[in-house]
Every structure is written in C-alpha cells, then in structure tokens.
Amino acid sequence: MHEAAAKGFAREAQAYSRGRPEYPVALDQWLRDYLKLDDTRTVVDLGAGTGKFTRRLLATGANIIAVEPVQEMLAQLTQTVPTVAARSGTAESIPVNNGAVDCVVCAQSFHWFATEAALKEIHRVLRPGGSFGLIWNVRDESVDWAAAMTAIMAPYEGNSPRYSSGEWRKLFPAEGFGPLREKRFPNGHTGAPEQVIVDRVLSTSFIAALERPQQHIVAARLRDLIARTPALGQDEVTVPYETVAFSCEKD
C-alpha cells in the first residue's frame, strides 16, 4: 500500500467520512444497466474505505462484500453499514474464491492499485462475463475557487497516485477484459464550508499524512480562501463535482 494512503487514511478516517461527497442517485440506474447489479448478484466493493459507496450499492439489493486494507477505515465502514460483509484485504489479495462474484467495483480507489497484478486478481474473482466498474468524484475546476482548493493542495502531492494524472488509464485495454465504457453524471457536495472545503481537503491522503503543523497551515489557507470569496460566505455552499464512471466485462 502506498505510504500516503496507509498513513493518511488511517489517521483521518473520520475526516474522510465527514468530508467526502456522496454519489449521485443517477448512479443507481448505471449500476443496474452497466454492472447488472440486482438482488441475485454478489459484488465486491474494493477499497471500500468508510463505506460511502457501499451505501450506494445497498440500493441495488446485491449481496455486498466490502474489502478494505486500512483497519481504521474498515472500522468506520463496519459502524456505517453493519449489515454488509466487511473483510480486510487488498487489490492484490482479494479474500474471495475464484469466480465467486458477479461484479467488482472500485469507487474513488482504483488509482491507488492500478497495476497488472491487481487486474489479474480482479479477473480471478470475477465469474465469466462478470462486470468491473470504476467510479470517481472529480471536482469541477472550471469554477475558480474550486481550482484554488486544488492549488492549495498541490505542493504536498508528491508521488501520490491521483485519478487526474491519468496513469491508471495506461492499463487499458486490459487482457481478459472488454473495452471500457464511460459515463458522466453531474454531482455536488453541499454543506457548511468547513465541511465541504476544509474537511474535504484534510481528508486527502497526502494532506492527512502531513504532520499537524503543516495540516494547520493548509487549513488556514483554506479558511482564508473561504473568507475572501463572496460565493463562499454563506452557511451552506455547494462544491461542484462530476462523477465519472467506467465499466467493462471479463471476457
């Protein structure tokens, strides 16, 4: 596991749960149409974190196996969705049998383990014709203050894997899988600026892994951004996102 993920997510599991946006209801239809999820199917939520996307999967009626390597995140997940089978595991060692599941889905996680070894393991646990889904919530940086949030974070990024780098795409087309299909959905994260801006940034792996004095500097810069941006001077604001979803099938 990447050091930033192991350290940051362990330290700030509660901030992750508070600060991350939910997923749009429109994804429910995508889960049914593209990943074929219903109450007859079993799905692995790989890199399930604190269970934010696990809750979205509940709407499909599918049998859910949530797999997460960071114990602090897994503990949050177990509290949030106690009815789901939660297991400790990694993308390179998924704790299910060969061909045992109908779908593997990675929400906000695949960039952390985008390797041939992980794809081989995902292929192993899927039944023939099984579905593979990738989902990310991506901030709309055409809004100037949303771009400013990213600019505050950028100096600390280092070599942390990110969706935005596009490195994960180099694995596709992937052996044993069909072509990727892409769908996009509008989304927004509405709440108090302290939650949807400050908590959101502090929940980012490489920010959460910083020493406390550095985290305090980041938080102060975010609060300064809020104070000097008229659009953010409200009790409740909406950070604009787009949810990007990819799907393919095991050959």
Short mmCIF file of the C-alpha atoms (twelve columns), coordinates in Angstrom:
data_MODEL
# 
_entry.id   MODEL 
# 
loop_
_atom_site.group_PDB 
_atom_site.id 
_atom_site.type_symbol 
_atom_site.label_atom_id 
_atom_site.label_alt_id 
_atom_site.label_comp_id 
_atom_site.label_asym_id 
_atom_site.label_seq_id 
_atom_site.Cartn_x 
_atom_site.Cartn_y 
_atom_site.Cartn_z 
_atom_site.pdbx_PDB_model_num 
ATOM 1   C CA . MET A 1   0.000   0.000   0.000   1 
ATOM 2   C CA . HIS A 2   1.242   3.496   -0.819  1 
ATOM 3   C CA . GLU A 3   2.599   5.261   2.268   1 
ATOM 4   C CA . ALA A 4   0.304   8.270   1.851   1 
ATOM 5   C CA . ALA A 5   -2.757  6.020   1.787   1 
ATOM 6   C CA . ALA A 6   -1.642  3.854   4.697   1 
ATOM 7   C CA . LYS A 7   -0.730  6.784   6.938   1 
ATOM 8   C CA . GLY A 8   -3.218  9.408   5.820   1 
ATOM 9   C CA . PHE A 9   -6.340  7.282   5.680   1 
ATOM 10  C CA . ALA A 10  -5.514  5.603   8.997   1 
ATOM 11  C CA . ARG A 11  -5.029  8.956   10.708  1 
ATOM 12  C CA . GLU A 12  -8.033  10.762  9.224   1 
ATOM 13  C CA . ALA A 13  -10.681 8.077   8.712   1 
ATOM 14  C CA . GLN A 14  -13.284 10.245  10.464  1 
ATOM 15  C CA . ALA A 15  -12.392 13.318  8.371   1 
ATOM 16  C CA . TYR A 16  -12.780 11.154  5.252   1 
ATOM 17  C CA . SER A 17  -16.239 10.104  6.339   1 
ATOM 18  C CA . ARG A 18  -17.260 13.719  7.090   1 
ATOM 19  C CA . GLY A 19  -15.567 15.489  4.222   1 
ATOM 20  C CA . ARG A 20  -16.069 13.369  1.132   1 
ATOM 21  C CA . PRO A 21  -19.017 13.922  -1.224  1 
ATOM 22  C CA . GLU A 22  -21.715 11.320  -1.693  1 
ATOM 23  C CA . TYR A 23  -22.512 9.763   -5.073  1 
ATOM 24  C CA . PRO A 24  -25.435 10.893  -7.255  1 
ATOM 25  C CA . VAL A 25  -28.690 8.937   -7.224  1 
ATOM 26  C CA . ALA A 26  -28.383 8.705   -11.023 1 
ATOM 27  C CA . LEU A 27  -25.681 6.087   -10.471 1 
ATOM 28  C CA . ASP A 28  -28.367 3.636   -9.320  1 
ATOM 29  C CA . GLN A 29  -29.534 3.151   -12.904 1 
ATOM 30  C CA . TRP A 30  -25.936 2.834   -14.129 1 
ATOM 31  C CA . LEU A 31  -25.289 0.126   -11.536 1 
ATOM 32  C CA . ARG A 32  -28.285 -1.798  -12.828 1 
ATOM 33  C CA . ASP A 33  -27.770 -1.240  -16.565 1 
ATOM 34  C CA . TYR A 34  -23.979 -1.395  -16.875 1 
ATOM 35  C CA . LEU A 35  -22.867 -3.521  -13.920 1 
ATOM 36  C CA . LYS A 36  -26.046 -5.678  -13.973 1 
ATOM 37  C CA . LEU A 37  -26.483 -5.453  -10.214 1 
ATOM 38  C CA . ASP A 38  -29.672 -6.712  -8.595  1 
ATOM 39  C CA . ASP A 39  -30.683 -8.915  -5.691  1 
ATOM 40  C CA . THR A 40  -29.391 -12.038 -7.454  1 
ATOM 41  C CA . ARG A 41  -25.810 -10.744 -7.725  1 
ATOM 42  C CA . THR A 42  -22.745 -10.555 -5.490  1 
ATOM 43  C CA . VAL A 43  -20.442 -7.538  -5.716  1 
ATOM 44  C CA . VAL A 44  -17.047 -6.766  -4.191  1 
ATOM 45  C CA . ASP A 45  -16.628 -3.120  -3.162  1 
ATOM 46  C CA . LEU A 46  -12.834 -2.998  -3.463  1 
ATOM 47  C CA . GLY A 47  -11.056 -0.288  -1.488  1 
ATOM 48  C CA . ALA A 48  -14.376 0.416   0.208   1 
ATOM 49  C CA . GLY A 49  -12.955 2.969   2.655   1 
ATOM 50  C CA . THR A 50  -15.504 4.150   5.204   1 
ATOM 51  C CA . GLY A 51  -18.432 2.797   3.192   1 
ATOM 52  C CA . LYS A 52  -19.581 5.877   1.287   1 
ATOM 53  C CA . PHE A 53  -20.085 3.976   -1.969  1 
ATOM 54  C CA . THR A 54  -21.117 0.822   -0.110  1 
ATOM 55  C CA . ARG A 55  -24.247 2.702   0.934   1 
ATOM 56  C CA . ARG A 56  -24.995 3.481   -2.712  1 
ATOM 57  C CA . LEU A 57  -24.629 -0.223  -3.557  1 
ATOM 58  C CA . LEU A 58  -27.264 -1.121  -0.955  1 
ATOM 59  C CA . ALA A 59  -29.920 0.332   -3.272  1 
ATOM 60  C CA . THR A 60  -29.239 -2.420  -5.833  1 
ATOM 61  C CA . GLY A 61  -30.189 -5.203  -3.418  1 
ATOM 62  C CA . ALA A 62  -26.981 -7.069  -4.304  1 
ATOM 63  C CA . ASN A 63  -25.017 -9.118  -1.794  1 
ATOM 64  C CA . ILE A 64  -22.053 -6.859  -0.921  1 
ATOM 65  C CA . ILE A 65  -18.557 -7.847  0.174   1 
ATOM 66  C CA . ALA A 66  -16.643 -4.730  1.234   1 
ATOM 67  C CA . VAL A 67  -12.844 -5.117  1.100   1 
ATOM 68  C CA . GLU A 68  -10.549 -2.513  2.689   1 
ATOM 69  C CA . PRO A 69  -6.881  -2.724  3.814   1 
ATOM 70  C CA . VAL A 70  -6.807  0.223   6.263   1 
ATOM 71  C CA . GLN A 71  -8.157  -1.011  9.577   1 
ATOM 72  C CA . GLU A 72  -9.304  2.421   10.765  1 
ATOM 73  C CA . MET A 73  -11.342 2.844   7.587   1 
ATOM 74  C CA . LEU A 74  -12.740 -0.680  7.920   1 
ATOM 75  C CA . ALA A 75  -13.859 0.112   11.475  1 
ATOM 76  C CA . GLN A 76  -15.759 3.176   10.223  1 
ATOM 77  C CA . LEU A 77  -17.347 1.087   7.460   1 
ATOM 78  C CA . THR A 78  -18.489 -1.570  9.927   1 
ATOM 79  C CA . GLN A 79  -20.218 1.094   12.027  1 
ATOM 80  C CA . THR A 80  -21.780 2.785   8.992   1 
ATOM 81  C CA . VAL A 81  -23.093 -0.310  7.185   1 
ATOM 82  C CA . PRO A 82  -23.145 -3.113  9.775   1 
ATOM 83  C CA . THR A 83  -25.240 -5.415  7.565   1 
ATOM 84  C CA . VAL A 84  -22.504 -5.684  4.914   1 
ATOM 85  C CA . ALA A 85  -19.812 -8.384  4.951   1 
ATOM 86  C CA . ALA A 86  -16.632 -6.365  5.652   1 
ATOM 87  C CA . ARG A 87  -13.259 -8.028  5.072   1 
ATOM 88  C CA . SER A 88  -9.661  -6.931  5.398   1 
ATOM 89  C CA . GLY A 89  -7.807  -7.333  2.113   1 
ATOM 90  C CA . THR A 90  -6.000  -5.667  -0.755  1 
ATOM 91  C CA . ALA A 91  -6.473  -5.467  -4.507  1 
ATOM 92  C CA . GLU A 92  -3.631  -7.930  -4.959  1 
ATOM 93  C CA . SER A 93  -5.155  -10.385 -2.458  1 
ATOM 94  C CA . ILE A 94  -8.954  -10.228 -2.506  1 
ATOM 95  C CA . PRO A 95  -10.418 -12.558 0.148   1 
ATOM 96  C CA . VAL A 96  -12.921 -14.400 -2.087  1 
ATOM 97  C CA . ASN A 97  -12.724 -17.592 -4.154  1 
ATOM 98  C CA . ASN A 98  -12.045 -17.926 -7.876  1 
ATOM 99  C CA . GLY A 99  -15.010 -16.847 -9.999  1 
ATOM 100 C CA . ALA A 100 -17.103 -16.224 -6.886  1 
ATOM 101 C CA . VAL A 101 -18.553 -12.780 -7.652  1 
ATOM 102 C CA . ASP A 102 -20.580 -11.140 -10.389 1 
ATOM 103 C CA . CYS A 103 -19.008 -7.703  -10.094 1 
ATOM 104 C CA . VAL A 104 -16.027 -5.823  -8.685  1 
ATOM 105 C CA . VAL A 105 -16.406 -2.083  -8.230  1 
ATOM 106 C CA . CYS A 106 -13.750 0.444   -7.191  1 
ATOM 107 C CA . ALA A 107 -15.095 3.821   -6.079  1 
ATOM 108 C CA . GLN A 108 -12.512 6.563   -5.556  1 
ATOM 109 C CA . SER A 109 -9.829  3.886   -5.161  1 
ATOM 110 C CA . PHE A 110 -8.516  2.282   -8.350  1 
ATOM 111 C CA . HIS A 111 -5.723  4.836   -8.881  1 
ATOM 112 C CA . TRP A 112 -4.113  3.510   -5.665  1 
ATOM 113 C CA . PHE A 113 -3.675  -0.011  -7.028  1 
ATOM 114 C CA . ALA A 114 -3.715  0.390   -10.807 1 
ATOM 115 C CA . THR A 115 -1.303  -2.462  -11.548 1 
ATOM 116 C CA . GLU A 116 -1.336  -5.567  -13.703 1 
ATOM 117 C CA . ALA A 117 -1.210  -7.665  -10.524 1 
ATOM 118 C CA . ALA A 118 -4.409  -6.067  -9.225  1 
ATOM 119 C CA . LEU A 119 -6.193  -6.513  -12.555 1 
ATOM 120 C CA . LYS A 120 -5.164  -10.167 -12.616 1 
ATOM 121 C CA . GLU A 121 -6.611  -10.630 -9.121  1 
ATOM 122 C CA . ILE A 122 -9.851  -8.845  -10.067 1 
ATOM 123 C CA . HIS A 123 -10.077 -11.109 -13.123 1 
ATOM 124 C CA . ARG A 124 -9.586  -14.156 -10.867 1 
ATOM 125 C CA . VAL A 125 -12.508 -13.425 -8.551  1 
ATOM 126 C CA . LEU A 126 -14.971 -12.498 -11.314 1 
ATOM 127 C CA . ARG A 127 -17.162 -15.111 -12.928 1 
ATOM 128 C CA . PRO A 128 -17.052 -15.290 -16.787 1 
ATOM 129 C CA . GLY A 129 -18.902 -12.266 -18.106 1 
ATOM 130 C CA . GLY A 130 -18.701 -10.522 -14.729 1 
ATOM 131 C CA . SER A 131 -18.644 -6.730  -14.538 1 
ATOM 132 C CA . PHE A 132 -15.863 -4.391  -13.467 1 
ATOM 133 C CA . GLY A 133 -16.686 -0.801  -12.507 1 
ATOM 134 C CA . LEU A 134 -14.552 2.262   -11.709 1 
ATOM 135 C CA . ILE A 135 -16.028 5.442   -10.224 1 
ATOM 136 C CA . TRP A 136 -14.551 8.799   -9.240  1 
ATOM 137 C CA . ASN A 137 -15.981 12.071  -7.979  1 
ATOM 138 C CA . VAL A 138 -13.983 14.795  -9.741  1 
ATOM 139 C CA . ARG A 139 -14.071 18.450  -8.664  1 
ATOM 140 C CA . ASP A 140 -15.135 20.884  -11.402 1 
ATOM 141 C CA . GLU A 141 -12.146 23.194  -11.583 1 
ATOM 142 C CA . SER A 142 -13.733 25.484  -14.155 1 
ATOM 143 C CA . VAL A 143 -15.033 27.244  -11.009 1 
ATOM 144 C CA . ASP A 144 -12.190 29.487  -9.862  1 
ATOM 145 C CA . TRP A 145 -12.461 28.845  -6.126  1 
ATOM 146 C CA . ALA A 146 -12.637 25.067  -6.730  1 
ATOM 147 C CA . ALA A 147 -9.412  25.367  -8.728  1 
ATOM 148 C CA . ALA A 148 -7.944  27.376  -5.838  1 
ATOM 149 C CA . MET A 149 -8.673  24.453  -3.488  1 
ATOM 150 C CA . THR A 150 -6.540  22.220  -5.703  1 
ATOM 151 C CA . ALA A 151 -3.783  24.837  -5.876  1 
ATOM 152 C CA . ILE A 152 -3.558  24.858  -2.072  1 
ATOM 153 C CA . MET A 153 -3.185  21.063  -2.041  1 
ATOM 154 C CA . ALA A 154 -0.817  20.686  -4.999  1 
ATOM 155 C CA . PRO A 155 2.536   21.493  -3.268  1 
ATOM 156 C CA . TYR A 156 2.074   18.494  -0.960  1 
ATOM 157 C CA . GLU A 157 1.044   15.922  -3.567  1 
ATOM 158 C CA . GLY A 158 4.455   14.342  -4.147  1 
ATOM 159 C CA . ASN A 159 4.195   10.980  -5.913  1 
ATOM 160 C CA . SER A 160 0.745   10.111  -4.582  1 
ATOM 161 C CA . PRO A 161 -1.362  8.412   -7.269  1 
ATOM 162 C CA . ARG A 162 -4.286  10.544  -8.450  1 
ATOM 163 C CA . TYR A 163 -7.179  9.994   -10.843 1 
ATOM 164 C CA . SER A 164 -6.261  13.260  -12.547 1 
ATOM 165 C CA . SER A 165 -2.801  12.025  -13.562 1 
ATOM 166 C CA . GLY A 166 -4.364  9.523   -15.956 1 
ATOM 167 C CA . GLU A 167 -1.706  6.928   -15.120 1 
ATOM 168 C CA . TRP A 168 -4.371  4.347   -14.302 1 
ATOM 169 C CA . ARG A 169 -5.652  4.522   -17.904 1 
ATOM 170 C CA . LYS A 170 -2.420  3.018   -19.227 1 
ATOM 171 C CA . LEU A 171 -3.603  -0.423  -18.090 1 
ATOM 172 C CA . PHE A 172 -6.443  -0.366  -20.626 1 
ATOM 173 C CA . PRO A 173 -7.305  -2.071  -22.866 1 
ATOM 174 C CA . ALA A 174 -6.578  -4.855  -20.369 1 
ATOM 175 C CA . GLU A 175 -6.006  -8.522  -21.109 1 
ATOM 176 C CA . GLY A 176 -9.034  -10.588 -20.153 1 
ATOM 177 C CA . PHE A 177 -11.419 -7.609  -20.165 1 
ATOM 178 C CA . GLY A 178 -13.556 -5.960  -22.812 1 
ATOM 179 C CA . PRO A 179 -13.351 -2.262  -23.723 1 
ATOM 180 C CA . LEU A 180 -14.033 0.442   -21.137 1 
ATOM 181 C CA . ARG A 181 -17.295 2.370   -21.437 1 
ATOM 182 C CA . GLU A 182 -17.535 5.824   -19.877 1 
ATOM 183 C CA . LYS A 183 -20.495 7.701   -18.392 1 
ATOM 184 C CA . ARG A 184 -20.563 11.075  -16.633 1 
ATOM 185 C CA . PHE A 185 -23.039 12.451  -14.092 1 
ATOM 186 C CA . PRO A 186 -23.361 15.908  -12.515 1 
ATOM 187 C CA . ASN A 187 -22.817 15.953  -8.769  1 
ATOM 188 C CA . GLY A 188 -22.392 18.443  -5.962  1 
ATOM 189 C CA . HIS A 189 -21.220 18.416  -2.358  1 
ATOM 190 C CA . THR A 190 -23.473 20.660  -0.289  1 
ATOM 191 C CA . GLY A 191 -22.815 21.648  3.293   1 
ATOM 192 C CA . ALA A 192 -21.055 24.125  5.525   1 
ATOM 193 C CA . PRO A 193 -17.790 25.460  4.016   1 
ATOM 194 C CA . GLU A 194 -15.862 23.956  6.928   1 
ATOM 195 C CA . GLN A 195 -17.156 20.509  5.953   1 
ATOM 196 C CA . VAL A 196 -17.161 20.525  2.150   1 
ATOM 197 C CA . ILE A 197 -13.939 22.530  1.739   1 
ATOM 198 C CA . VAL A 198 -11.764 22.225  4.852   1 
ATOM 199 C CA . ASP A 199 -12.688 18.679  5.899   1 
ATOM 200 C CA . ARG A 200 -12.662 17.564  2.258   1 
ATOM 201 C CA . VAL A 201 -9.095  18.716  1.683   1 
ATOM 202 C CA . LEU A 202 -7.859  17.467  5.065   1 
ATOM 203 C CA . SER A 203 -9.238  14.017  4.160   1 
ATOM 204 C CA . THR A 204 -6.998  13.815  1.078   1 
ATOM 205 C CA . SER A 205 -4.401  11.109  1.669   1 
ATOM 206 C CA . PHE A 206 -1.250  13.167  1.261   1 
ATOM 207 C CA . ILE A 207 -2.676  16.054  3.306   1 
ATOM 208 C CA . ALA A 208 -3.869  13.704  6.047   1 
ATOM 209 C CA . ALA A 209 -0.358  12.189  6.159   1 
ATOM 210 C CA . LEU A 210 1.270   15.576  6.908   1 
ATOM 211 C CA . GLU A 211 2.474   16.500  10.364  1 
ATOM 212 C CA . ARG A 212 -0.093  18.522  12.331  1 
ATOM 213 C CA . PRO A 213 1.656   21.921  11.936  1 
ATOM 214 C CA . GLN A 214 1.584   21.539  8.148   1 
ATOM 215 C CA . GLN A 215 -2.043  20.461  8.231   1 
ATOM 216 C CA . HIS A 216 -2.841  23.593  10.235  1 
ATOM 217 C CA . ILE A 217 -1.181  25.719  7.535   1 
ATOM 218 C CA . VAL A 218 -3.310  24.050  4.832   1 
ATOM 219 C CA . ALA A 219 -6.464  24.541  6.895   1 
ATOM 220 C CA . ALA A 220 -5.620  28.226  7.472   1 
ATOM 221 C CA . ARG A 221 -5.147  28.789  3.725   1 
ATOM 222 C CA . LEU A 222 -8.492  27.139  3.006   1 
ATOM 223 C CA . ARG A 223 -10.250 29.265  5.620   1 
ATOM 224 C CA . ASP A 224 -8.632  32.360  4.122   1 
ATOM 225 C CA . LEU A 225 -9.966  31.282  0.692   1 
ATOM 226 C CA . ILE A 226 -13.449 30.959  2.200   1 
ATOM 227 C CA . ALA A 227 -13.204 34.362  3.923   1 
ATOM 228 C CA . ARG A 228 -12.168 36.252  0.776   1 
ATOM 229 C CA . THR A 229 -14.517 34.517  -1.679  1 
ATOM 230 C CA . PRO A 230 -18.008 36.082  -1.711  1 
ATOM 231 C CA . ALA A 231 -19.631 32.922  -3.098  1 
ATOM 232 C CA . LEU A 232 -18.402 31.006  -0.037  1 
ATOM 233 C CA . GLY A 233 -19.598 33.492  2.564   1 
ATOM 234 C CA . GLN A 234 -22.760 31.502  3.329   1 
ATOM 235 C CA . ASP A 235 -23.819 28.917  5.878   1 
ATOM 236 C CA . GLU A 236 -24.190 26.366  3.100   1 
ATOM 237 C CA . VAL A 237 -22.333 26.083  -0.210  1 
ATOM 238 C CA . THR A 238 -22.124 23.512  -2.998  1 
ATOM 239 C CA . VAL A 239 -18.777 22.367  -4.337  1 
ATOM 240 C CA . PRO A 240 -19.318 21.320  -7.981  1 
ATOM 241 C CA . TYR A 241 -18.299 17.810  -8.984  1 
ATOM 242 C CA . GLU A 242 -18.685 15.453  -11.893 1 
ATOM 243 C CA . THR A 243 -18.974 11.726  -11.208 1 
ATOM 244 C CA . VAL A 244 -17.119 9.698   -13.835 1 
ATOM 245 C CA . ALA A 245 -17.975 6.009   -14.180 1 
ATOM 246 C CA . PHE A 246 -16.266 3.340   -16.285 1 
ATOM 247 C CA . SER A 247 -17.339 -0.237  -16.882 1 
ATOM 248 C CA . CYS A 248 -16.204 -3.347  -18.729 1 
ATOM 249 C CA . GLU A 249 -16.733 -7.102  -18.595 1 
ATOM 250 C CA . LYS A 250 -14.485 -10.076 -18.014 1 
ATOM 251 C CA . ASP A 251 -14.030 -11.952 -21.303 1 
# 
